[in-house]
Amino acid sequence: MLLAVAGDMKPGKMNSVTSAFLKRSSISPKHRLWTAFHKPILALLVGGLLFGAGTAASLLYFTQLGNVPYLVGPVLLSVGLMFLVTGLVWMPVIKQRMEHKALTQMNYSKFTSEVSGGYTRPCPSISQSVDLLA
């Protein structure tokens, strides 16, 4: 998903959503991406390691080369696969959340500039609100 978005953009150009997100704080873009995606990346790494260990344990059990208990391989395989899928699903969710925050920030700043430039209507009193409902 990240590669598809990166492939759609021209070199040296950023879409407005991404640039708005990157401008929000003072830390570097690489550091911001790491802070946003470090948990799913770690989930992918742990899942890959557990899946690999489960594969090795299952092979050792079925070839009878090692003294491996019966359930160690399948348990490691299933837990590793669970971590892998969780990390893979988590990444697009975080990307979508980042885009939503950037769009909301852009719309909020646009709204506040429009409101501050013109006349703002005062809030109605409670009696006026009750009169409108009746």
C-alpha positions as CSV (number, residue, x, y, z in Angstrom):
1,M,0.0,0.0,0.0
2,L,2.8,2.4,0.8
3,L,4.6,1.5,-2.3
4,A,1.5,2.1,-4.4
5,V,1.2,5.6,-3.0
6,A,4.9,6.3,-3.4
7,G,4.7,5.1,-7.0
8,D,1.8,7.4,-7.9
9,M,3.7,10.5,-6.8
10,K,6.2,12.3,-9.1
11,P,9.8,12.4,-8.0
12,G,10.4,15.5,-5.8
13,K,6.7,16.2,-5.4
14,M,4.5,15.3,-2.4
15,N,0.8,15.3,-2.3
16,S,-0.8,17.9,-0.1
17,V,-2.0,15.4,2.5
18,T,1.5,14.0,3.0
19,S,3.2,17.4,3.1
20,A,0.6,18.7,5.6
21,F,1.3,15.7,7.9
22,L,5.1,16.1,7.5
23,K,5.0,19.8,8.3
24,R,3.0,19.4,11.5
25,S,6.0,18.7,13.8
26,S,9.6,19.8,13.9
27,I,11.2,16.3,13.7
28,S,12.5,14.9,10.5
29,P,10.3,12.9,8.1
30,K,12.2,9.7,8.6
31,H,11.9,9.9,12.3
32,R,8.2,10.7,12.0
33,L,7.6,7.6,9.8
34,W,9.6,5.4,12.3
35,T,7.5,6.7,15.2
36,A,4.3,6.0,13.3
37,F,5.2,2.6,11.9
38,H,7.6,1.1,14.5
39,K,4.9,-1.1,16.2
40,P,3.7,-2.8,13.0
41,I,7.2,-3.2,11.8
42,L,8.2,-4.9,15.1
43,A,5.1,-7.1,14.9
44,L,6.1,-8.2,11.4
45,L,9.7,-8.9,12.6
46,V,8.5,-10.9,15.6
47,G,5.9,-12.7,13.5
48,G,8.6,-13.6,10.9
49,L,10.9,-14.9,13.6
50,L,8.2,-17.0,15.3
51,F,7.0,-18.3,12.0
52,G,10.5,-19.3,11.0
53,A,11.2,-20.9,14.4
54,G,7.9,-22.8,14.1
55,T,8.8,-24.0,10.6
56,A,12.2,-25.2,11.8
57,A,10.7,-26.9,14.9
58,S,8.0,-28.7,12.8
59,L,10.6,-29.9,10.3
60,L,12.8,-31.2,13.2
61,Y,9.8,-33.0,14.7
62,F,8.6,-34.6,11.5
63,T,12.0,-35.7,10.3
64,Q,12.8,-37.0,13.8
65,L,16.2,-35.3,13.8
66,G,15.7,-33.5,17.0
67,N,13.9,-34.1,20.3
68,V,11.2,-31.5,19.8
69,P,7.8,-31.7,21.6
70,Y,4.8,-32.2,19.4
71,L,3.0,-28.9,19.8
72,V,6.0,-26.5,19.8
73,G,6.1,-26.3,16.0
74,P,2.4,-25.7,15.3
75,V,2.1,-23.2,18.2
76,L,5.0,-21.2,17.0
77,L,3.7,-21.3,13.4
78,S,0.2,-20.1,14.4
79,V,1.4,-17.3,16.8
80,G,3.9,-16.2,14.1
81,L,1.3,-16.1,11.5
82,M,-1.0,-14.1,13.8
83,F,1.7,-11.5,14.3
84,L,2.5,-11.3,10.6
85,V,-1.1,-10.7,9.6
86,T,-1.6,-8.2,12.4
87,G,1.4,-6.2,11.3
88,L,0.3,-6.4,7.6
89,V,-3.2,-5.1,8.5
90,W,-1.9,-2.5,10.9
91,M,0.2,-0.6,8.4
92,P,-2.6,0.6,6.1
93,V,-4.7,1.5,9.1
94,I,-2.0,3.8,10.5
95,K,-1.5,5.3,7.0
96,Q,-5.2,6.0,6.7
97,R,-5.2,7.5,10.2
98,M,-2.3,9.8,9.3
99,E,-4.0,10.9,6.1
100,H,-7.2,11.6,8.1
101,K,-5.4,13.7,10.7
102,A,-3.6,15.7,8.0
103,L,-6.9,16.3,6.1
104,T,-8.7,17.3,9.3
105,Q,-5.8,19.7,10.2
106,M,-5.9,21.2,6.7
107,N,-9.7,21.7,6.9
108,Y,-9.5,23.1,10.4
109,S,-6.8,25.6,9.4
110,K,-8.9,26.6,6.3
111,F,-12.0,27.0,8.5
112,T,-10.3,29.1,11.1
113,S,-8.8,31.4,8.4
114,E,-12.2,31.9,6.9
115,V,-13.9,32.5,10.2
116,S,-11.2,35.0,11.5
117,G,-11.3,36.9,8.2
118,G,-15.0,37.7,8.4
119,Y,-17.9,38.4,10.7
120,T,-18.5,35.6,13.2
121,R,-22.0,35.2,14.5
122,P,-22.4,35.1,18.3
123,C,-23.7,32.0,19.9
124,P,-27.5,32.1,20.6
125,S,-28.7,32.3,24.1
126,I,-30.6,29.4,25.7
127,S,-33.9,31.3,25.5
128,Q,-33.4,31.8,21.7
129,S,-32.6,28.1,21.3
130,V,-35.8,27.2,23.2
131,D,-37.8,29.6,21.0
132,L,-36.4,28.0,17.9
133,L,-37.4,24.5,19.1
134,A,-41.0,25.5,19.9
